[in-house]
Amino acid sequence: MADSTSRIVSQPECGGDAKSENVSPSLTEIIVIRHGETEWNADGRIQGHLDIELNDIGRQQAMAVAARLSKEPRISVIYSSDLKRAHETAEIITRSCGDLEVIKDPDLRERNLGDLQGISLREAAKSRAMAYKAFLSDRNDQEIPGGGESLDQLYQRCTSCLQRIAKKHRGERVVVVSHGGAIRALHRRASPHRRSKSKIWNTSVGILQLSDKDEWSVKLWADVSHLNKTEFLDSGFGGDKTSG
């Protein structure tokens, strides 16, 4: 899939100080955050487009990332998936960041996983064999039975959405709250030749910069340093087999 230039800037992908006071007028800086934990994350059940709320740990995680963002330079607006787990995370963040506007956008949703939604992968191997095989396929154009998306469809939906946001907010710093598989698709666009080895933990923070020349770069990736006083899962399932 052809893209305009994408590159990695010199800052580390995981951890480190990625703070900058001003955003260049030719750039949009987008802080990308995965939603907090849900009971289905804890149980290993596949959510996809199903609308599951945060659990208590997820709300603690959201408060921790909100406290972190409250110390960052000025944020203009928050965009969120319209699914409850992402939107509630965004609402918790905005209360710590000056009651910013939260704009819901369904294009920031998790990957639709079709017949796999609502069950665990272990169950799927036995009861949803065709969907399970499609999910594990190495083909990016492989759709999942039951109305599920391919990785390419997810990629096109999410990256187009981020480009629209970036174009609207040049010279600004924006927060986007989304989902594991969707966020990994954004990394694929920003760094097509460098696969992210980091899992996309609940409320992990990444920072992308999008230029007016349609160049994407990664400034920070999959950072969870704000969670050192709370809990986060080693198994929070996202929209692809590597997002958590």
ChimeraX attribute file (.defattr): number of C-alpha atoms within 10 A of each C-alpha:
attribute: neighborCount
match mode: 1-to-1
recipient: residues
	/A:1	6
	/A:2	6
	/A:3	11
	/A:4	10
	/A:5	14
	/A:6	18
	/A:7	15
	/A:8	19
	/A:9	14
	/A:10	10
	/A:11	14
	/A:12	14
	/A:13	20
	/A:14	19
	/A:15	15
	/A:16	13
	/A:17	10
	/A:18	15
	/A:19	12
	/A:20	9
	/A:21	9
	/A:22	12
	/A:23	16
	/A:24	13
	/A:25	12
	/A:26	15
	/A:27	23
	/A:28	25
	/A:29	27
	/A:30	25
	/A:31	21
	/A:32	26
	/A:33	30
	/A:34	28
	/A:35	30
	/A:36	32
	/A:37	30
	/A:38	23
	/A:39	16
	/A:40	19
	/A:41	24
	/A:42	16
	/A:43	13
	/A:44	18
	/A:45	21
	/A:46	23
	/A:47	24
	/A:48	27
	/A:49	19
	/A:50	16
	/A:51	11
	/A:52	17
	/A:53	20
	/A:54	23
	/A:55	17
	/A:56	13
	/A:57	18
	/A:58	26
	/A:59	21
	/A:60	21
	/A:61	28
	/A:62	30
	/A:63	24
	/A:64	21
	/A:65	24
	/A:66	22
	/A:67	17
	/A:68	17
	/A:69	20
	/A:70	16
	/A:71	11
	/A:72	14
	/A:73	13
	/A:74	16
	/A:75	19
	/A:76	15
	/A:77	18
	/A:78	25
	/A:79	23
	/A:80	30
	/A:81	24
	/A:82	21
	/A:83	23
	/A:84	16
	/A:85	25
	/A:86	31
	/A:87	24
	/A:88	22
	/A:89	29
	/A:90	31
	/A:91	20
	/A:92	20
	/A:93	26
	/A:94	21
	/A:95	14
	/A:96	17
	/A:97	21
	/A:98	12
	/A:99	13
	/A:100	16
	/A:101	13
	/A:102	19
	/A:103	14
	/A:104	19
	/A:105	16
	/A:106	15
	/A:107	20
	/A:108	26
	/A:109	27
	/A:110	27
	/A:111	27
	/A:112	24
	/A:113	27
	/A:114	21
	/A:115	21
	/A:116	27
	/A:117	18
	/A:118	17
	/A:119	17
	/A:120	17
	/A:121	19
	/A:122	12
	/A:123	13
	/A:124	19
	/A:125	14
	/A:126	10
	/A:127	14
	/A:128	16
	/A:129	14
	/A:130	15
	/A:131	21
	/A:132	21
	/A:133	15
	/A:134	18
	/A:135	26
	/A:136	12
	/A:137	14
	/A:138	10
	/A:139	12
	/A:140	14
	/A:141	14
	/A:142	18
	/A:143	21
	/A:144	23
	/A:145	18
	/A:146	13
	/A:147	11
	/A:148	23
	/A:149	22
	/A:150	20
	/A:151	24
	/A:152	16
	/A:153	17
	/A:154	26
	/A:155	23
	/A:156	15
	/A:157	18
	/A:158	25
	/A:159	21
	/A:160	15
	/A:161	15
	/A:162	18
	/A:163	17
	/A:164	10
	/A:165	17
	/A:166	23
	/A:167	16
	/A:168	11
	/A:169	19
	/A:170	19
	/A:171	19
	/A:172	20
	/A:173	24
	/A:174	22
	/A:175	24
	/A:176	29
	/A:177	29
	/A:178	31
	/A:179	32
	/A:180	29
	/A:181	28
	/A:182	26
	/A:183	28
	/A:184	25
	/A:185	25
	/A:186	22
	/A:187	22
	/A:188	17
	/A:189	24
	/A:190	24
	/A:191	18
	/A:192	18
	/A:193	11
	/A:194	11
	/A:195	10
	/A:196	17
	/A:197	11
	/A:198	15
	/A:199	21
	/A:200	28
	/A:201	26
	/A:202	31
	/A:203	32
	/A:204	25
	/A:205	26
	/A:206	26
	/A:207	23
	/A:208	23
	/A:209	24
	/A:210	23
	/A:211	20
	/A:212	15
	/A:213	10
	/A:214	15
	/A:215	16
	/A:216	27
	/A:217	21
	/A:218	24
	/A:219	23
	/A:220	25
	/A:221	26
	/A:222	25
	/A:223	21
	/A:224	20
	/A:225	15
	/A:226	19
	/A:227	19
	/A:228	9
	/A:229	10
	/A:230	12
	/A:231	13
	/A:232	21
	/A:233	14
	/A:234	13
	/A:235	15
	/A:236	24
	/A:237	31
	/A:238	28
	/A:239	26
	/A:240	19
	/A:241	13
	/A:242	15
	/A:243	22
	/A:244	19
